[in-house]
Amino acid sequence: MSAPVVVLAGGTGGAKLARGMLEAVGSDLVVIANTGDDIEIYGAYVSPDPDLVTFWLANRIDERGWGLAGDTFRVMDGLRAISVDVWFNLGDQDLAIGLERARRLGEGQRLTEAHRAIAQAMGAPDAVLPMSDSPVRTRVLSGGRWWAFQEYMIRAGGATGSTAVDDVDFRGARSARPTPEVLKAIATARAIVIGPSNPVISIGPILAVPGMRGALRDSPAPVVAISPLVAGQVVKGPTAAFMEFTGLALSSDGIAAYYDGLIDGLVADHRTKRLPVLETDVLMDTADARHRVATDAVKFALALR
């Protein structure tokens, strides 16, 4: 591998970019994935964002944009049949991955090692790094109570984007650290691209890990972010609610302000006076669009060096 292109990713936007970046830079790709969404449930350790990126890179993503293509839900059906409250719906293959991850962690493997083994068994590129081996859990204050992230999204209706956000906490972040693999990737990168993910809950947990911001600032690589907004609007999910919580505008100006001091440029379809902008269509609804956005983002970053 030559100097890597590093992508910070969480959620569907980050995973789509990672897929486009794989086509653009091949084996030079390294993805640092958010683990703030992780959850232990049904005896499994589920790591939604690293898995989502891996499914996209392995070309095994379901047409829904999440989960594995062709997965079944017989275990969930069986749990419902015996009156289990199945609020977190997990496919059978997805559950198997979570069970294997839990087994490996129970044997003392690091999260990084466990995910690498699973990705290799799936035939996926060895490109996805959890942001930390230590547990970090995103929690959201809404409606007068603190919710674990998955419960906020599913049980509290946060995924619709219509549920208020009063506060956000990344439990465990203070005692977490970036992994050696993450620090090496950042230090040796030729370009770093922050995916078009929700800045607060998909990229925020990554940046909350002590040492991560410093590593990004110290890296010789240019850092650019891709806006998650298309024509000034959120494509899907609760980005608007979380940006409102920050007090920042739902605009290129607001996205740039959130990453103030970390990024050298922004890829967006609307300009901002805060820093250099590559003004382009950032909607990644096709393979060609994903490849184009990824390629253009890298070229833009390198031009800023």
BAFI-3210 file (N, C-alpha, C; in Angstrom, 3 decimals, decimal comma, padded with zeros to 6 digits):
// residues 305
n [1|2|3|4|5|6|7|8|9|10|11|12|13|14|15|16|17|18|19|20|21|22|23|24|25|26|27|28|29|30|31|32|33|34|35|36|37|38|39|40|41|42|43|44|45|46|47|48|49|50|51|52|53|54|55|56|57|58|59|60|61|62|63|64|65|66|67|68|69|70|71|72|73|74|75|76|77|78|79|80|81|82|83|84|85|86|87|88|89|90|91|92|93|94|95|96|97|98|99|100|101|102|103|104|105|106|107|108|109|110|111|112|113|114|115|116|117|118|119|120|121|122|123|124|125|126|127|128|129|130|131|132|133|134|135|136|137|138|139|140|141|142|143|144|145|146|147|148|149|150|151|152|153|154|155|156|157|158|159|160|161|162|163|164|165|166|167|168|169|170|171|172|173|174|175|176|177|178|179|180|181|182|183|184|185|186|187|188|189|190|191|192|193|194|195|196|197|198|199|200|201|202|203|204|205|206|207|208|209|210|211|212|213|214|215|216|217|218|219|220|221|222|223|224|225|226|227|228|229|230|231|232|233|234|235|236|237|238|239|240|241|242|243|244|245|246|247|248|249|250|251|252|253|254|255|256|257|258|259|260|261|262|263|264|265|266|267|268|269|270|271|272|273|274|275|276|277|278|279|280|281|282|283|284|285|286|287|288|289|290|291|292|293|294|295|296|297|298|299|300|301|302|303|304|305]
n.u [000,847|000,562|000,846|-001,992|-005,465|-007,592|-010,747|-013,177|-015,956|-019,459|-022,707|-025,037|-024,253|-021,449|-020,689|-021,456|-019,737|-017,315|-017,508|-017,441|-014,913|-013,308|-013,445|-012,109|-009,503|-008,658|-006,703|-005,486|-007,240|-008,354|-010,648|-011,893|-014,090|-017,097|-017,884|-019,710|-022,347|-022,546|-023,907|-024,829|-026,681|-029,129|-027,204|-025,183|-022,522|-023,040|-021,934|-022,780|-021,893|-019,111|-019,726|-021,652|-020,132|-018,331|-020,035|-020,837|-018,322|-017,721|-019,519|-021,993|-024,229|-027,628|-030,505|-031,948|-030,098|-028,894|-027,801|-027,375|-027,495|-030,179|-030,564|-032,238|-034,865|-035,419|-034,669|-035,378|-038,134|-038,651|-038,014|-039,986|-042,147|-041,994|-042,641|-040,705|-039,550|-038,858|-037,335|-035,130|-034,300|-032,686|-030,961|-030,508|-027,919|-026,547|-026,847|-025,315|-022,772|-022,512|-022,596|-020,252|-018,382|-018,761|-017,899|-015,167|-014,272|-014,772|-012,797|-010,647|-009,679|-008,937|-011,297|-010,669|-009,174|-011,075|-013,003|-011,497|-010,994|-013,590|-014,298|-012,416|-013,245|-015,625|-014,779|-014,225|-012,526|-009,584|-009,943|-011,252|-011,311|-012,201|-012,877|-011,835|-010,628|-011,743|-014,865|-017,225|-020,147|-022,857|-025,232|-028,460|-030,234|-033,589|-036,955|-036,954|-035,497|-032,567|-031,451|-030,079|-028,251|-029,322|-031,839|-032,902|-033,053|-034,801|-036,866|-037,610|-038,160|-036,252|-035,008|-036,653|-036,199|-037,779|-037,801|-037,004|-033,746|-032,025|-029,617|-026,360|-024,256|-021,145|-020,555|-017,888|-015,942|-013,911|-012,062|-011,253|-009,070|-007,548|-006,850|-003,639|-003,496|-005,277|-004,036|-001,645|-002,587|-003,685|-001,403|000,198|-001,250|-002,181|-004,306|-007,201|-010,537|-013,561|-016,547|-019,875|-021,550|-023,766|-022,774|-022,748|-023,546|-022,413|-019,817|-019,005|-018,614|-016,196|-014,411|-014,519|-012,924|-010,126|-007,125|-007,674|-008,462|-006,071|-004,324|-005,376|-004,956|-002,169|-001,410|000,241|-001,386|-003,885|-007,136|-010,440|-013,971|-017,059|-020,141|-023,206|-025,525|-027,913|-028,735|-029,201|-030,714|-031,519|-030,910|-031,784|-032,682|-031,699|-030,168|-030,826|-032,120|-030,040|-028,135|-029,580|-029,577|-026,873|-026,863|-025,985|-026,236|-028,246|-026,587|-023,967|-022,281|-022,828|-021,999|-019,271|-018,542|-018,925|-016,794|-014,702|-011,345|-010,376|-010,636|-009,470|-010,848|-014,077|-016,407|-019,197|-022,567|-023,188|-021,675|-019,360|-017,995|-016,111|-013,959|-011,980|-014,011|-015,149|-017,407|-019,981|-022,177|-023,290|-024,834|-025,070|-026,345|-025,991|-023,685|-021,837|-022,036|-021,094|-018,443|-017,554|-017,846|-016,085|-013,618|-013,350|-013,237|-010,799|-008,970|-009,454|-008,669|-005,905|-005,057|-005,099|-002,910]
n.v [-001,201|002,205|005,608|006,020|006,791|008,177|007,685|009,061|007,689|007,123|005,749|005,670|007,511|007,787|005,140|004,763|006,593|005,352|003,049|004,199|005,314|003,068|002,168|004,277|004,520|002,005|-000,464|001,362|002,476|003,357|003,078|004,787|003,968|004,889|003,843|004,464|003,763|001,144|-001,879|-004,251|-007,048|-009,696|-011,540|-010,952|-008,915|-006,077|-004,061|-001,529|000,579|-000,002|-002,540|-001,898|-000,362|-002,355|-004,250|-002,788|-002,471|-005,102|-005,579|-006,608|-005,467|-004,932|-004,081|-002,229|-000,528|-001,036|-003,717|-007,220|-008,478|-010,537|-011,546|-013,278|-013,335|-015,148|-015,851|-013,567|-013,672|-016,032|-015,270|-013,364|-015,061|-016,277|-014,299|-012,305|-008,969|-007,664|-005,146|-004,251|-005,016|-007,641|-009,234|-012,752|-013,523|-011,226|-011,336|-013,606|-012,639|-010,746|-012,448|-013,931|-011,902|-011,171|-013,538|-013,587|-011,219|-011,949|-013,816|-012,265|-010,801|-007,723|-005,181|-004,237|-006,389|-008,437|-007,453|-007,337|-010,059|-010,994|-009,471|-010,437|-013,103|-012,706|-012,001|-009,378|-006,268|-005,537|-003,017|-001,534|000,175|000,129|003,027|003,053|000,670|000,607|000,792|003,135|004,912|006,376|008,595|010,066|012,853|013,294|014,290|014,413|012,267|010,167|008,392|005,354|005,156|003,516|002,932|005,477|006,117|004,137|003,368|005,846|007,208|008,701|008,314|009,335|011,995|013,846|014,069|015,811|016,961|017,308|017,061|015,560|012,813|011,163|008,414|007,018|007,992|009,651|007,990|006,440|005,659|006,379|003,633|001,985|001,343|003,153|005,622|005,341|005,208|007,790|009,377|008,717|009,268|010,386|011,870|012,948|012,289|013,375|011,765|012,176|012,174|012,249|014,974|015,239|012,818|010,720|011,365|012,891|011,160|009,914|012,075|012,763|011,049|011,138|012,501|012,076|014,406|015,860|014,162|014,360|017,069|017,153|015,574|015,350|015,318|016,818|017,709|017,181|017,719|016,186|017,511|016,565|017,486|017,917|020,057|021,827|020,376|017,623|014,328|011,903|010,753|012,013|014,402|017,151|017,658|017,237|019,119|021,400|021,189|021,789|024,459|025,424|026,420|024,723|024,200|024,828|026,615|026,013|023,311|023,585|025,164|023,403|021,663|023,324|024,360|021,850|021,011|021,547|022,127|022,019|019,842|020,424|021,310|023,913|027,056|028,314|030,974|030,417|028,685|027,002|025,647|022,855|023,019|021,030|018,399|016,423|014,223|010,777|008,567|006,587|004,139|005,335|007,996|007,802|007,038|009,282|011,432|010,562|010,440|013,133|014,383|013,487|014,507|017,227|017,547|016,933|019,012|021,073|020,800]
n.w [000,000|-000,859|000,394|002,391|001,598|003,779|005,179|007,231|008,704|009,166|009,404|006,573|004,564|004,906|004,416|001,753|000,519|001,146|-000,431|-003,001|-002,811|-002,658|-005,285|-006,401|-005,252|-004,578|-002,979|-001,349|000,358|003,619|006,188|008,908|011,276|012,952|016,236|018,113|017,921|018,642|020,042|022,509|022,292|022,266|022,925|021,245|019,890|018,344|015,769|014,180|012,296|011,426|010,342|008,381|006,559|005,809|004,598|002,356|001,093|000,531|-001,385|-000,714|000,224|001,156|-000,868|000,527|001,555|003,923|006,069|005,109|001,796|000,851|003,367|006,061|008,577|010,590|013,193|014,637|014,193|015,558|018,171|018,648|018,619|021,045|022,734|023,097|023,299|020,460|019,516|018,205|015,157|013,651|011,095|010,241|009,305|009,978|012,741|013,242|012,659|014,708|016,935|016,544|016,751|019,441|020,644|019,957|021,189|023,806|024,145|024,376|022,235|020,546|019,535|016,995|015,951|016,007|014,226|011,877|011,354|010,862|008,608|006,762|006,575|005,268|002,815|002,359|001,657|003,542|005,151|007,061|010,060|013,414|015,401|017,972|020,344|022,784|024,561|023,410|023,784|022,285|023,585|023,834|024,922|025,190|025,290|028,044|029,040|029,072|026,292|025,102|022,058|019,895|020,902|021,052|018,316|017,326|019,213|020,304|018,046|016,725|014,246|012,321|012,266|013,488|016,195|019,116|020,091|022,993|024,301|023,930|024,550|024,759|026,041|027,811|026,151|027,168|028,390|026,343|023,546|020,358|018,173|017,607|014,890|013,730|014,349|012,937|010,293|009,967|010,365|008,212|005,981|002,669|001,983|003,745|004,240|005,417|005,721|004,188|006,512|009,392|011,182|014,004|015,357|013,923|013,065|015,207|017,563|016,838|016,740|019,387|020,789|022,804|021,570|018,916|017,461|017,675|016,292|013,713|013,203|013,288|011,198|008,051|005,908|003,794|004,964|004,196|004,223|003,303|002,553|004,135|003,090|000,532|-001,953|000,089|001,880|004,101|003,155|004,306|007,626|010,966|010,803|010,671|013,137|014,943|014,135|014,712|017,475|017,980|017,454|015,095|011,655|009,223|006,764|004,319|005,606|008,293|008,478|007,876|010,045|012,170|011,829|012,292|012,359|011,892|009,238|005,870|003,630|001,968|000,473|-001,324|-002,379|-002,129|-001,588|000,934|002,829|004,635|004,121|001,522|-001,101|-002,904|-005,241|-006,026|-007,186|-004,600|-004,201|-003,826|-005,298|-007,144|-008,507|-010,225|-009,385|-006,746|-007,202|-008,635|-006,762|-004,756|-006,161|-006,980|-004,488|-003,414|-005,305|-004,964|-002,283|-002,436|-004,035|-002,274|-000,732]
ca.u [000,000|001,206|000,221|-003,423|-006,525|-008,341|-012,119|-013,897|-017,284|-020,527|-023,991|-025,134|-023,467|-020,051|-020,504|-021,521|-018,483|-016,263|-017,612|-016,918|-013,479|-012,666|-013,304|-011,211|-008,116|-008,351|-006,160|-004,977|-008,313|-008,511|-011,836|-012,024|-015,542|-017,719|-018,382|-020,607|-023,666|-022,462|-024,876|-024,793|-028,083|-029,337|-025,950|-024,264|-021,947|-023,376|-021,164|-023,490|-021,197|-018,067|-020,333|-022,280|-019,066|-017,796|-021,006|-020,726|-017,042|-017,789|-020,586|-023,025|-025,235|-028,994|-031,051|-032,430|-028,983|-028,327|-027,968|-026,814|-028,416|-030,724|-030,642|-033,560|-035,098|-036,106|-034,410|-036,235|-039,497|-038,724|-038,033|-041,331|-043,087|-041,956|-042,991|-039,578|-039,723|-037,842|-037,377|-033,950|-034,458|-031,369|-031,008|-029,848|-026,486|-026,064|-026,755|-024,162|-021,574|-022,457|-022,255|-018,839|-017,622|-018,834|-017,042|-013,768|-013,993|-014,747|-011,513|-009,589|-009,267|-009,356|-012,371|-010,020|-008,821|-012,309|-013,642|-010,658|-011,225|-014,924|-014,245|-011,660|-014,093|-016,656|-014,164|-014,208|-011,190|-009,115|-009,814|-012,124|-010,774|-012,984|-012,182|-011,174|-010,927|-012,478|-016,271|-017,779|-021,567|-023,594|-026,520|-029,186|-031,267|-034,771|-038,193|-036,739|-034,742|-031,415|-031,645|-028,997|-028,447|-030,233|-033,187|-033,370|-033,382|-035,891|-037,997|-038,034|-038,497|-035,224|-034,635|-037,525|-035,730|-038,796|-037,709|-036,096|-032,479|-031,707|-028,201|-025,693|-023,120|-020,402|-020,115|-016,659|-014,990|-012,772|-011,072|-010,901|-007,956|-007,474|-005,996|-002,382|-003,759|-005,903|-003,031|-000,708|-003,254|-003,786|-000,065|000,829|-002,214|-001,946|-005,519|-008,182|-011,853|-014,659|-017,689|-021,112|-022,267|-024,267|-021,569|-022,819|-023,650|-021,629|-018,419|-018,759|-017,979|-014,802|-013,649|-014,551|-011,887|-008,937|-006,001|-008,088|-008,357|-004,658|-003,735|-005,820|-004,276|-000,732|-001,162|000,644|-002,382|-005,019|-008,387|-011,646|-015,240|-018,122|-021,386|-024,308|-026,712|-028,130|-029,593|-029,524|-031,634|-031,059|-031,453|-032,538|-032,132|-031,937|-029,112|-031,378|-032,374|-028,779|-027,539|-030,334|-029,061|-025,576|-027,038|-025,388|-027,178|-028,280|-026,059|-022,521|-021,654|-022,958|-021,137|-017,893|-018,330|-018,824|-015,454|-013,763|-010,034|-009,969|-010,650|-008,870|-011,782|-015,398|-017,040|-020,606|-023,228|-023,343|-020,424|-019,230|-016,838|-015,222|-012,784|-012,159|-015,106|-015,371|-018,854|-020,347|-023,305|-022,795|-025,773|-024,409|-027,432|-025,596|-022,272|-021,064|-022,005|-020,207|-017,069|-017,224|-017,668|-014,857|-012,471|-013,248|-012,845|-009,351|-008,256|-009,608|-007,818|-004,497|-004,792|-004,976|-001,678]
ca.v [000,000|003,505|006,434|005,745|007,779|007,831|008,173|008,969|007,312|006,599|005,805|005,313|008,421|007,407|003,834|004,968|007,213|004,336|002,203|004,969|005,497|001,806|002,177|005,358|004,381|000,593|-000,962|002,469|002,960|003,005|003,709|004,847|003,894|005,213|002,720|004,973|003,134|-000,281|-002,349|-005,671|-007,474|-011,082|-012,253|-010,551|-007,579|-005,523|-002,850|-001,181|001,354|-000,798|-003,596|-001,295|-000,060|-003,625|-004,830|-002,027|-002,773|-006,483|-005,624|-007,511|-004,652|-005,143|-002,962|-001,232|000,340|-001,533|-005,166|-008,076|-008,887|-011,876|-012,017|-013,670|-012,840|-016,239|-015,801|-012,507|-014,205|-017,010|-014,557|-012,785|-016,149|-016,608|-013,064|-011,401|-007,640|-007,499|-003,762|-004,072|-006,089|-008,042|-010,384|-013,956|-013,441|-010,118|-011,858|-014,513|-011,796|-010,192|-013,518|-014,253|-010,785|-011,316|-014,670|-013,172|-010,258|-012,704|-014,515|-011,284|-010,054|-006,330|-004,968|-004,135|-007,740|-009,189|-006,993|-007,723|-011,480|-011,132|-008,917|-011,368|-014,272|-012,298|-011,661|-007,923|-005,667|-005,281|-001,563|-000,856|000,228|000,790|004,238|002,733|-000,659|000,816|001,095|004,484|004,743|007,619|008,699|011,269|013,336|013,714|014,022|014,330|011,086|009,778|007,174|004,754|005,654|002,706|003,102|006,801|006,073|003,210|003,448|007,230|007,770|009,632|008,100|010,135|013,369|014,732|014,011|016,843|016,588|018,274|016,934|014,370|012,412|010,010|007,741|006,233|008,606|010,237|006,965|005,729|006,201|005,803|002,450|002,214|001,286|004,428|006,679|005,140|005,577|009,245|009,973|008,404|009,498|011,443|012,687|012,505|012,759|013,127|011,393|012,949|011,546|013,184|015,449|015,145|011,464|009,748|011,787|013,414|010,195|009,708|013,249|012,860|010,182|011,951|012,228|011,996|015,729|016,184|013,371|014,943|018,356|016,933|014,828|016,188|015,194|017,741|017,132|017,798|017,092|016,213|017,904|015,597|018,183|017,962|021,215|022,432|019,540|016,307|013,262|011,043|010,686|013,107|015,422|018,480|017,775|017,322|020,415|022,380|021,082|022,471|025,885|025,769|026,416|023,557|024,788|024,648|027,397|025,274|022,120|024,064|025,631|022,247|021,097|024,442|024,039|020,492|020,757|022,532|022,422|021,385|019,428|020,716|021,902|025,334|027,621|028,989|031,866|030,024|027,956|026,596|024,719|022,247|023,080|019,933|017,574|015,441|013,103|009,533|007,604|005,571|003,764|006,374|009,185|007,523|007,075|010,662|012,232|010,114|010,878|014,582|014,776|013,244|015,498|018,518|017,542|016,982|020,351|021,998|020,521]
ca.w [000,000|-000,795|001,427|002,281|001,653|004,979|005,235|008,502|008,235|010,003|008,725|005,159|003,739|004,988|003,789|000,301|000,108|001,229|-001,615|-004,122|-002,627|-003,010|-006,740|-006,805|-004,800|-004,388|-001,713|-000,541|001,219|005,026|006,749|010,369|011,424|014,224|017,032|019,131|017,761|018,986|021,024|022,870|022,325|021,829|023,132|020,177|019,899|017,029|015,480|012,945|011,271|010,779|009,529|007,213|005,610|005,314|003,664|001,106|000,442|000,055|-002,404|-000,201|000,875|000,701|-001,633|001,475|001,920|005,176|006,188|004,064|000,741|000,974|004,748|006,569|009,933|011,276|014,637|015,188|014,193|016,637|019,443|018,800|018,876|022,476|023,446|023,322|022,719|019,412|019,030|017,359|014,178|013,160|010,207|010,748|009,026|010,792|014,099|013,281|012,730|016,058|017,870|016,372|017,316|020,897|021,032|019,836|022,249|025,051|024,213|024,614|021,058|020,430|018,566|015,681|015,506|015,764|012,987|010,744|011,084|010,269|007,252|005,920|006,339|004,322|001,540|002,231|001,760|004,903|005,074|008,027|011,414|014,456|015,852|019,226|020,877|024,026|024,283|023,429|023,496|022,103|024,268|023,428|025,842|024,443|026,012|029,483|029,460|028,266|025,514|024,331|020,701|019,096|021,433|020,616|016,882|017,017|020,155|020,480|016,742|016,273|012,849|011,448|012,266|014,065|017,651|019,607|020,714|024,042|024,659|023,402|025,377|024,250|027,267|027,666|025,228|027,862|028,710|025,113|022,764|019,010|018,099|016,880|013,453|013,356|014,408|011,829|009,045|009,901|010,279|006,921|004,903|001,682|002,027|004,735|003,822|006,362|004,894|004,301|007,614|010,391|011,876|015,462|015,911|013,162|013,108|016,546|018,469|016,428|017,149|020,845|021,369|023,052|020,685|017,513|016,851|017,575|015,210|012,444|013,010|013,102|009,968|006,913|004,849|003,814|005,468|003,646|004,596|002,306|003,199|004,043|002,604|-000,913|-002,212|001,371|002,641|004,549|002,312|005,219|008,968|011,915|010,793|010,963|014,573|015,671|013,829|015,498|018,838|018,064|017,223|013,806|010,543|008,340|005,540|004,185|006,671|009,536|008,421|007,983|011,414|013,057|011,672|012,342|012,887|011,517|007,802|004,973|002,553|002,037|-000,777|-001,085|-003,538|-001,857|-001,114|002,213|002,832|005,723|003,655|000,130|-001,358|-004,216|-005,421|-006,919|-006,760|-003,627|-004,082|-004,228|-005,442|-008,108|-008,424|-010,912|-008,537|-005,618|-007,709|-008,995|-005,550|-004,107|-006,964|-006,914|-003,129|-003,269|-006,129|-004,293|-001,088|-002,816|-004,582|-001,144|000,008]
c.u [000,883|000,528|-001,288|-004,264|-007,440|-009,714|-012,634|-015,362|-018,185|-021,810|-023,902|-024,272|-022,002|-019,770|-020,547|-020,239|-017,359|-016,295|-017,077|-015,420|-012,712|-012,448|-012,258|-009,755|-007,729|-007,797|-005,545|-006,021|-008,183|-009,719|-011,767|-013,508|-015,983|-018,186|-019,311|-021,998|-023,697|-023,443|-024,668|-026,232|-028,183|-028,073|-024,883|-023,696|-022,120|-022,654|-021,673|-022,670|-020,013|-018,644|-020,960|-021,237|-018,530|-018,745|-020,963|-019,438|-017,023|-018,815|-021,684|-024,160|-026,615|-029,502|-031,655|-031,364|-028,370|-028,604|-027,386|-027,875|-028,875|-030,829|-032,090|-033,674|-035,820|-035,859|-035,277|-037,686|-039,680|-038,767|-039,409|-042,345|-043,086|-042,024|-041,805|-039,866|-038,592|-037,959|-036,209|-033,908|-033,117|-031,514|-030,206|-028,340|-025,835|-025,886|-025,550|-022,854|-021,417|-022,097|-020,778|-017,963|-017,611|-017,925|-015,575|-013,392|-013,911|-013,455|-010,342|-009,091|-009,717|-010,489|-011,816|-009,712|-010,058|-012,962|-012,821|-010,900|-012,571|-014,921|-013,518|-012,489|-015,196|-016,094|-014,126|-012,776|-010,847|-008,862|-010,514|-011,543|-011,801|-012,190|-011,385|-011,510|-011,696|-013,923|-016,593|-019,239|-022,263|-024,928|-027,140|-030,237|-032,425|-036,013|-038,007|-035,999|-033,578|-031,705|-030,291|-029,291|-029,459|-031,671|-033,757|-033,843|-034,640|-037,093|-038,518|-038,365|-037,477|-034,872|-035,476|-037,057|-036,680|-038,750|-036,648|-034,841|-032,116|-030,258|-027,678|-024,481|-022,469|-019,769|-018,888|-015,599|-013,742|-011,680|-010,654|-009,693|-008,045|-006,556|-004,677|-002,588|-004,374|-004,863|-002,017|-001,329|-003,325|-002,419|000,572|-000,068|-001,719|-003,156|-006,456|-009,517|-012,877|-015,921|-018,901|-022,061|-022,836|-023,082|-021,575|-022,765|-022,885|-020,144|-018,058|-018,128|-016,520|-013,939|-013,591|-013,496|-010,619|-007,765|-006,378|-007,955|-006,891|-003,979|-004,127|-005,108|-002,794|-000,410|-000,722|-000,397|-003,414|-006,274|-009,552|-012,864|-016,199|-019,424|-022,436|-025,576|-026,752|-029,157|-030,087|-030,409|-030,967|-031,708|-032,301|-031,903|-032,254|-030,875|-029,643|-031,580|-031,075|-028,040|-028,265|-029,857|-027,746|-025,719|-026,441|-026,419|-027,099|-027,884|-024,580|-021,777|-021,687|-022,066|-019,679|-017,582|-018,174|-017,407|-014,368|-012,454|-009,519|-009,822|-010,038|-009,813|-013,060|-015,865|-018,543|-021,236|-023,600|-022,049|-020,528|-017,989|-015,809|-013,924|-013,007|-013,248|-014,995|-016,872|-019,262|-021,575|-022,784|-023,775|-025,122|-025,437|-027,152|-024,116|-021,395|-020,942|-021,073|-018,746|-016,649|-016,962|-016,364|-013,622|-012,263|-012,793|-011,338|-008,555|-008,299|-008,694|-006,352|-004,111|-004,616|-003,655|-000,681]
c.v [001,251|004,311|006,340|007,007|007,335|008,477|008,001|008,762|006,847|006,696|005,522|006,203|008,066|006,094|003,947|005,614|006,188|003,428|002,925|005,140|004,217|001,728|003,191|005,089|002,947|000,274|000,131|002,984|002,441|003,778|003,639|004,989|004,194|003,945|003,190|004,374|001,689|-000,637|-003,842|-006,121|-008,883|-011,932|-011,894|-009,167|-007,033|-004,194|-002,283|-000,445|000,618|-001,904|-003,033|-000,970|-001,345|-004,281|-004,110|-002,386|-004,186|-006,662|-006,604|-006,747|-004,935|-003,904|-001,892|-000,196|-000,018|-003,033|-005,903|-008,492|-010,321|-012,402|-012,361|-013,230|-013,901|-016,229|-014,728|-012,977|-015,206|-016,358|-013,929|-013,870|-016,577|-015,338|-012,193|-010,072|-007,387|-006,089|-003,463|-005,258|-006,416|-009,294|-011,555|-013,925|-012,329|-010,561|-012,782|-013,739|-011,231|-011,230|-013,884|-013,133|-010,874|-012,439|-014,261|-012,166|-010,952|-013,466|-013,561|-010,540|-008,597|-006,228|-004,882|-005,514|-008,549|-008,760|-007,392|-009,182|-011,702|-010,630|-009,861|-012,604|-013,969|-011,992|-010,168|-007,403|-005,367|-003,784|-000,826|-000,970|000,837|001,958|003,999|001,300|-000,574|001,194|002,579|004,343|006,102|007,540|010,047|011,599|013,892|013,366|013,814|013,096|010,837|008,441|006,661|005,007|004,837|002,822|004,465|006,742|005,257|003,409|004,874|007,914|008,734|009,504|008,930|011,576|014,344|014,778|014,992|016,246|017,675|018,210|015,639|014,085|011,185|009,298|006,879|006,891|009,118|009,227|006,158|006,384|005,647|004,587|002,796|002,204|002,584|005,539|006,558|005,570|007,093|009,880|009,784|008,712|010,539|012,360|012,078|013,134|012,377|012,917|012,271|012,314|012,625|013,676|015,161|013,710|010,402|010,077|012,295|012,420|009,925|010,854|013,397|011,993|011,017|011,521|012,211|013,352|016,135|015,434|013,943|016,262|018,171|016,206|015,774|016,187|016,305|017,006|017,894|017,030|017,192|016,520|016,812|016,210|018,193|019,048|021,836|021,605|018,227|015,238|012,312|011,134|011,988|014,204|016,798|018,674|017,939|018,620|021,523|022,376|021,836|023,984|026,361|025,636|025,115|024,035|024,458|025,416|026,624|024,048|022,525|024,510|024,467|021,662|022,169|024,025|022,669|020,306|021,912|022,930|021,624|021,040|019,553|021,272|023,360|025,850|028,136|029,856|031,454|029,401|027,529|025,536|024,178|022,167|022,048|019,216|016,474|014,282|011,843|008,415|006,529|005,250|004,814|007,623|008,978|007,609|008,506|011,509|011,854|010,614|012,378|015,052|014,596|014,260|016,869|018,603|017,703|018,342|021,387|021,842|021,661]
c.w [000,000|000,299|001,303|002,113|002,778|004,924|006,657|008,173|009,357|009,212|007,237|004,277|003,730|004,299|002,269|-000,220|000,113|000,010|-002,850|-004,034|-002,939|-004,511|-007,185|-006,451|-004,478|-003,011|-000,849|000,452|002,653|005,547|008,266|010,664|012,853|014,942|018,149|019,076|018,236|020,096|021,273|023,101|021,749|021,998|022,126|020,453|018,479|016,864|014,152|011,900|010,645|009,889|008,260|006,145|004,986|004,319|002,319|000,371|-000,118|-001,050|-002,014|000,490|000,301|-000,030|-000,734|001,802|003,253|005,263|004,994|003,054|000,966|002,380|005,113|008,029|010,770|012,780|015,284|015,241|015,338|018,003|019,688|019,174|020,338|023,324|023,845|022,633|021,717|018,842|018,105|016,405|013,526|012,305|010,747|010,512|009,836|012,243|014,242|013,392|014,133|017,105|017,774|016,940|018,850|021,381|021,016|020,924|023,607|025,246|024,370|023,401|021,169|019,411|017,151|015,124|015,171|014,464|011,766|010,368|010,404|008,834|006,304|005,587|005,339|002,935|001,290|002,279|003,208|005,048|006,198|009,438|012,356|015,025|017,132|019,601|022,182|023,712|024,433|023,014|023,421|022,831|023,900|024,482|025,012|025,241|027,495|029,953|028,520|027,590|025,011|022,855|019,905|019,593|021,052|019,162|016,616|017,928|020,329|019,158|016,190|014,810|011,888|011,354|012,920|015,582|018,138|020,232|021,717|024,482|024,052|024,268|024,754|025,445|026,985|026,819|025,947|028,162|027,485|024,452|021,338|019,020|017,404|015,368|012,937|013,314|013,269|010,511|008,889|009,673|008,914|005,726|003,909|001,559|003,054|004,363|004,880|005,538|005,111|005,317|008,518|011,220|013,371|015,950|015,125|013,163|014,504|017,501|018,114|016,940|018,668|021,518|021,572|022,176|019,222|016,824|016,667|016,445|013,844|012,167|012,689|011,812|008,852|005,795|004,935|004,252|004,851|004,135|003,429|003,032|003,071|003,459|001,081|-001,186|-000,904|002,277|003,057|003,682|003,147|006,603|009,740|011,914|011,170|012,458|015,352|015,356|014,587|016,948|018,996|017,951|015,917|012,691|009,762|006,946|005,437|005,259|007,994|009,579|008,576|009,398|012,384|013,019|011,738|013,006|012,519|010,018|007,020|003,846|002,715|000,634|-000,564|-002,352|-003,302|-001,235|000,323|002,140|003,876|005,247|002,201|-000,022|-002,779|-004,393|-006,466|-006,370|-005,833|-003,417|-004,638|-004,353|-006,479|-007,927|-009,089|-010,057|-007,351|-006,047|-008,021|-007,760|-004,851|-004,848|-006,861|-005,543|-002,925|-004,069|-005,490|-003,079|-001,466|-003,388|-003,489|-000,409|-000,170]
res [m|s|a|p|v|v|v|l|a|g|g|t|g|g|a|k|l|a|r|g|m|l|e|a|v|g|s|d|l|v|v|i|a|n|t|g|d|d|i|e|i|y|g|a|y|v|s|p|d|p|d|l|v|t|f|w|l|a|n|r|i|d|e|r|g|w|g|l|a|g|d|t|f|r|v|m|d|g|l|r|a|i|s|v|d|v|w|f|n|l|g|d|q|d|l|a|i|g|l|e|r|a|r|r|l|g|e|g|q|r|l|t|e|a|h|r|a|i|a|q|a|m|g|a|p|d|a|v|l|p|m|s|d|s|p|v|r|t|r|v|l|s|g|g|r|w|w|a|f|q|e|y|m|i|r|a|g|g|a|t|g|s|t|a|v|d|d|v|d|f|r|g|a|r|s|a|r|p|t|p|e|v|l|k|a|i|a|t|a|r|a|i|v|i|g|p|s|n|p|v|i|s|i|g|p|i|l|a|v|p|g|m|r|g|a|l|r|d|s|p|a|p|v|v|a|i|s|p|l|v|a|g|q|v|v|k|g|p|t|a|a|f|m|e|f|t|g|l|a|l|s|s|d|g|i|a|a|y|y|d|g|l|i|d|g|l|v|a|d|h|r|t|k|r|l|p|v|l|e|t|d|v|l|m|d|t|a|d|a|r|h|r|v|a|t|d|a|v|k|f|a|l|a|l|r]
***
